[in-house]
C-alpha cells in the first residue's frame, strides 16, 4: 500500500500558497512541493489532496492511504460532503478522482506527524513568491 502525506499552506489567508506531498511505498519515496498561487489555507489543503490524487493516478498507484492534518479535508472526503460552497468544487473533484482508485483511505493525523508534508508546502510558498 502506498502512503501519501499531504499538506497545504498559505502565507496569509488568502495569500501565496503551496501544496506539500510526501509519498512512500514500494521501497521508495517521492516528494513534491507545488506552488498554488493565491488562495486560502483551506483551499490549499484541498488542492494538496487533488494534486496528490493526480500523482497517484499518473503513477499507477491503485491502493493508497492518505494522511492529512486538515480535519476539514478528511471529514469532507469521509462524508462526501462539505457545507461551505467555496469548497464544494474541490470536494467534488477529489471524489471523482478517488473513484479511479481501487482502494482509498484518508486519515486525520496531528500536525506533529505531518512535518515532511508541511515542510514541502512551505517550500512551495517560497517558490510562489520567487516567481514574481
C-alpha positions as CSV (number, residue, x, y, z in Angstrom):
1,X,0.0,0.0,0.0
2,X,1.2,3.5,-0.8
3,X,1.1,6.1,2.0
4,X,0.6,9.7,1.0
5,X,1.1,12.6,3.4
6,X,-0.4,15.9,2.2
7,X,-0.4,19.4,3.5
8,X,-1.5,22.8,2.2
9,X,-0.2,26.1,3.5
10,X,-0.8,29.8,2.9
11,X,1.2,32.9,3.8
12,X,-1.8,35.0,4.7
13,X,-5.4,34.0,4.3
14,X,-5.7,34.3,1.4
15,X,-2.1,34.6,0.3
16,X,0.7,32.8,-1.6
17,X,0.0,29.1,-1.1
18,X,1.6,25.7,-1.7
19,X,1.0,22.0,-1.5
20,X,3.3,19.5,0.1
21,X,3.1,15.9,-0.9
22,X,5.2,13.0,0.5
23,X,4.7,9.6,-0.9
24,X,6.2,6.4,0.4
25,X,5.8,2.8,-0.6
26,X,7.1,0.1,-2.9
27,X,10.5,0.7,-1.3
28,X,10.8,4.3,-2.5
29,X,9.8,7.8,-1.5
30,X,8.8,10.8,-3.6
31,X,8.2,14.3,-2.6
32,X,6.5,17.3,-4.3
33,X,6.5,21.0,-3.5
34,X,3.8,22.6,-5.7
35,X,3.2,26.4,-5.7
36,X,-0.6,27.1,-5.9
37,X,-0.8,30.9,-6.3
38,X,-3.0,33.0,-4.0
39,X,-5.7,31.2,-2.1
40,X,-6.9,30.4,1.4
41,X,-5.3,27.8,3.7
42,X,-8.3,25.5,3.4
43,X,-8.3,25.8,-0.4
44,X,-4.6,24.9,-0.4
45,X,-5.4,21.8,1.8
46,X,-7.9,20.7,-0.8
47,X,-5.5,21.4,-3.7
48,X,-2.9,19.3,-2.0
49,X,-5.3,16.4,-1.9
50,X,-6.3,16.9,-5.6
51,X,-2.7,17.2,-6.8
52,X,-1.7,14.1,-4.8
53,X,-4.6,12.1,-6.3
54,X,-3.5,13.1,-9.8
55,X,0.1,12.0,-9.0
56,X,-1.1,8.6,-7.6
57,X,-3.3,8.0,-10.7
58,X,-0.5,9.0,-13.1
59,X,1.9,6.6,-11.3
60,X,-0.5,3.7,-11.4
61,X,-1.0,3.5,-7.7
62,X,-4.3,1.7,-7.1
63,X,-4.3,1.2,-3.3
64,X,-3.5,4.4,-1.4
65,X,-3.7,5.6,2.2
66,X,-3.7,9.4,2.6
67,X,-2.8,11.2,5.8
68,X,-3.7,14.9,6.4
69,X,-3.6,17.2,9.3
70,X,-6.7,19.0,7.9
71,X,-9.8,18.0,9.7
72,X,-11.9,19.8,7.1
73,X,-10.5,17.8,4.2
74,X,-10.6,14.4,6.0
75,X,-14.2,14.9,7.1
76,X,-15.3,16.3,3.8
77,X,-13.9,13.2,2.0
78,X,-15.2,10.7,4.5
79,X,-18.7,12.2,4.5
80,X,-18.6,13.1,0.7
81,X,-20.0,16.5,1.7
82,X,-18.8,20.0,2.6
83,X,-21.0,22.8,3.8
84,X,-19.0,25.8,2.6
85,X,-19.9,26.4,-1.1
86,X,-16.3,27.6,-1.7
87,X,-15.0,24.1,-1.1
88,X,-17.7,22.2,-3.0
89,X,-15.9,22.1,-6.4
90,X,-12.7,20.9,-4.7
91,X,-14.5,18.1,-2.8
92,X,-16.4,17.0,-5.9
93,X,-13.1,16.9,-8.0
94,X,-11.4,14.9,-5.3
95,X,-14.3,12.4,-5.1
96,X,-14.3,11.9,-8.8
97,X,-10.5,11.2,-8.7
98,X,-10.9,8.8,-5.8
99,X,-13.3,6.7,-7.9
100,X,-10.4,5.9,-10.3
101,X,-8.6,4.1,-7.5
102,X,-9.2,0.6,-6.3
103,X,-8.9,1.4,-2.6
104,X,-8.6,4.7,-0.9
105,X,-8.3,5.6,2.7
106,X,-7.9,9.0,4.4
107,X,-7.0,9.6,8.0
108,X,-6.6,12.7,10.0
109,X,-3.2,12.9,11.8
110,X,-1.8,15.6,14.2
111,X,0.3,18.3,12.7
112,X,3.3,16.8,14.5
113,X,3.1,13.6,12.4
114,X,2.9,15.6,9.1
115,X,6.1,17.5,9.3
116,X,7.6,16.4,6.0
117,X,4.5,17.4,4.0
118,X,4.3,20.7,6.0
119,X,7.9,21.5,5.1
120,X,7.3,20.8,1.4
121,X,4.2,23.0,1.5
122,X,6.2,25.9,3.0
123,X,8.9,25.4,0.3
124,X,6.1,25.7,-2.3
125,X,5.0,29.0,-0.8
126,X,8.6,30.3,-1.2
127,X,8.6,29.1,-4.8
128,X,5.4,31.1,-5.4
129,X,7.0,34.3,-4.2
130,X,10.2,33.7,-6.1
131,X,8.3,33.7,-9.4
132,X,7.3,37.3,-9.0
